[in-house]
Amino acid sequence: MSRLTLVLLVSLPAVACAAVGLAHPAHLTAGSAELWRNLHLVLIPVFPLIGLAPWLIARRAGRWFGGVAALFGYGFATFYTSLDILAGVAGGALVMAGSGDATGPIFAVARTLAAIGVVSLVAGCIVAGIAAFRVAGVVALPGAVLATVGAILVQPGHIYLGLGTVALVLFAAGFVIMAITVTRSVDRIPAAQPA
């Protein structure tokens, strides 16, 4: 996989979610319910792709690292997507139908599922950071720190304008740095000289 391909794969899903988040209403109200629901419908196929970034980096350090990161990425993809479906799609649809009081129990379940997803994402970032360190050394550490901080901030910030935007941009930037560093180590291997 080329460096550019890796950089795009680890960053574009988070950047796309951050861009969609610029239009995310701050509160779910009767006036914002349709946009709220529609934004989360758009995000259903995009948000889970964020969970690929740890796997794409960690697998460069070996099968074990890749497998563990893939497991955590899967945890994020499933549990955080549940948040989008419940609090986003269902919550918006309920408010549109005039049943706003029903969103409380749905949001409570969604918050729990989101927390599990974020813990999985943070763990995946840590595994990816260790793997990147094994491949590229200390130059990978700034990326690992940025990505992990970004992942942690997803819990309070989701994709809301402000903290959510910062969270996703930090995540993407961290994985871009790690992608560059792990591919630089491959570039430094001298090519075989013809005999």
C-alpha positions as MATLAB code, in Angstrom:
seq = 'MSRLTLVLLVSLPAVACAAVGLAHPAHLTAGSAELWRNLHLVLIPVFPLIGLAPWLIARRAGRWFGGVAALFGYGFATFYTSLDILAGVAGGALVMAGSGDATGPIFAVARTLAAIGVVSLVAGCIVAGIAAFRVAGVVALPGAVLATVGAILVQPGHIYLGLGTVALVLFAAGFVIMAITVTRSVDRIPAAQPA';
ca = [
       0.000    0.000    0.000;
       1.412    3.394   -0.939;
       1.983    6.119    1.622;
      -0.691    8.342    0.051;
      -3.265    5.535    0.075;
      -2.546    4.777    3.726;
      -2.740    8.453    4.690;
      -6.102    8.822    2.940;
      -7.573    5.628    4.408;
      -6.646    6.494    7.998;
      -7.776   10.122    7.818;
     -10.670   10.618    5.389;
     -13.426    8.940    7.460;
     -12.678   11.165   10.479;
     -12.353   14.270    8.303;
     -15.673   13.450    6.584;
     -17.409   13.034    9.957;
     -15.891   16.326   11.154;
     -17.204   18.044    8.017;
     -20.703   16.639    8.541;
     -20.442   17.705   12.170;
     -20.131   21.340   11.127;
     -23.871   21.194   10.345;
     -24.812   19.080   13.398;
     -27.447   20.870   15.520;
     -26.355   21.573   19.078;
     -29.695   20.319   20.444;
     -32.431   17.991   19.250;
     -35.596   20.074   18.941;
     -38.703   19.958   16.778;
     -37.032   22.443   14.448;
     -33.743   20.525   14.164;
     -35.104   16.962   14.239;
     -35.162   16.358   10.490;
     -31.601   17.588    9.966;
     -30.507   15.664   13.070;
     -32.008   12.432   11.723;
     -30.695   12.941    8.185;
     -27.137   13.707    9.266;
     -27.025   10.490   11.262;
     -28.434    8.532    8.331;
     -25.577    9.866    6.194;
     -23.054    8.908    8.881;
     -24.140    5.267    9.233;
     -21.772    4.018    6.489;
     -19.016    6.546    7.300;
     -18.533    6.490   11.090;
     -17.573    2.776   11.308;
     -14.714    3.392    8.854;
     -12.918    5.371   11.572;
     -12.318    2.009   13.283;
     -10.127    0.883   10.368;
      -7.361    3.396   11.117;
      -5.873    1.546   14.116;
      -5.858   -1.734   12.184;
      -4.252   -0.205    9.085;
      -1.362    1.119   11.167;
      -1.006   -1.726   13.687;
      -0.848   -4.496   11.099;
       2.424   -3.015    9.833;
       4.047   -4.293   13.051;
       2.748   -7.832   12.607;
      -0.305  -10.032   12.595;
      -0.822   -9.963   16.373;
      -0.879   -6.162   16.527;
      -3.174   -6.022   13.505;
      -5.572   -8.562   14.982;
      -5.868   -6.782   18.332;
      -6.336   -3.384   16.674;
      -8.943   -4.869   14.316;
     -10.876   -6.224   17.302;
     -10.914   -2.789   18.950;
     -11.825   -1.126   15.662;
     -14.722   -3.542   15.312;
     -15.835   -2.661   18.848;
     -15.883    1.009   17.932;
     -17.667    0.387   14.631;
     -20.472   -1.641   16.181;
     -21.060    0.189   19.435;
     -20.622    3.730   18.140;
     -22.820    3.030   15.139;
     -25.474    1.957   17.647;
     -25.292    5.462   19.111;
     -25.869    6.984   15.662;
     -28.830    4.722   14.999;
     -30.474    5.178   18.395;
     -29.779    8.772   19.404;
     -29.384   10.068   15.876;
     -31.856    8.337   13.605;
     -34.428    7.086   16.133;
     -34.174   10.158   18.370;
     -34.679   12.493   15.431;
     -37.571   10.419   14.088;
     -39.294   10.359   17.493;
     -39.051   14.130   17.879;
     -40.342   14.596   14.319;
     -43.316   12.390   15.230;
     -44.038   14.457   18.342;
     -42.735   11.893   20.844;
     -39.818   13.913   22.182;
     -40.352   12.595   25.710;
     -39.420    9.109   24.456;
     -35.878   10.176   23.608;
     -34.697   10.083   27.255;
     -34.546    6.282   27.561;
     -33.121    5.976   24.027;
     -30.386    8.512   24.751;
     -29.490    6.706   27.991;
     -28.886    3.431   26.133;
     -27.074    5.261   23.326;
     -24.681    6.951   25.778;
     -23.726    3.586   27.281;
     -23.107    2.039   23.865;
     -21.117    5.092   22.763;
     -18.897    4.835   25.852;
     -18.073    1.211   24.995;
     -17.307    2.288   21.426;
     -15.015    5.109   22.546;
     -13.138    2.858   24.977;
     -12.606    0.452   22.074;
     -11.342    3.265   19.855;
      -8.946    4.542   22.520;
      -7.608    1.020   23.039;
      -7.178    0.647   19.271;
      -5.227    3.920   19.162;
      -2.945    2.730   21.939;
      -2.266   -0.547   20.116;
      -1.648    1.336   16.858;
       0.692    3.733   18.660;
       2.722    0.891   20.148;
       2.860   -0.806   16.760;
       3.939    2.413   15.032;
       6.634    2.885   17.678;
       7.904   -0.639   17.025;
       8.100    0.073   13.299;
       9.303    3.690   13.229;
      10.576    4.559   16.706;
       9.966    7.752   18.645;
       8.955    9.771   15.569;
       5.623    7.911   15.693;
       4.840    8.979   19.267;
       3.401   12.466   18.511;
       0.926   10.855   16.125;
       0.004    8.216   18.677;
      -0.623   10.861   21.334;
      -2.725   13.067   19.022;
      -4.827   10.139   17.821;
      -5.426    8.861   21.355;
      -6.382   12.306   22.687;
      -8.715   12.739   19.716;
     -10.316    9.371   20.418;
     -10.827   10.256   24.085;
     -12.487   13.548   23.123;
     -15.009   11.746   20.908;
     -16.933   10.778   24.060;
     -17.795   14.305   25.231;
     -17.602   15.910   21.787;
     -19.172   13.367   19.398;
     -19.090   15.310   16.097;
     -20.575   18.521   17.468;
     -19.035   21.765   16.236;
     -16.242   22.716   18.592;
     -14.980   19.856   20.735;
     -16.229   17.169   18.343;
     -14.516   18.844   15.407;
     -11.274   19.093   17.395;
     -11.564   15.436   18.428;
     -11.900   14.158   14.883;
      -9.212   16.453   13.469;
      -6.757   15.376   16.198;
      -7.593   11.736   15.501;
      -7.043   12.178   11.744;
      -3.844   14.188   12.208;
      -2.423   11.606   14.589;
      -3.050    8.793   12.163;
      -1.605   10.797    9.272;
       1.599   11.253   11.281;
       1.721    7.552   12.142;
       1.035    6.576    8.517;
       3.891    8.776    7.308;
       6.305    7.471    9.920;
       5.576    3.783    9.379;
       5.923    4.167    5.608;
       9.130    6.225    5.958;
      10.803    3.285    7.665;
      10.023    1.175    4.597;
      11.412    3.894    2.296;
      14.741    3.815    4.172;
      15.391    0.145    3.361;
      17.990    0.196    0.588;
      17.027   -1.430   -2.678;
      18.933   -4.514   -3.713;
      21.836   -3.679   -6.020;
      21.976   -5.523   -9.355;
      24.783   -8.077   -9.539;
];
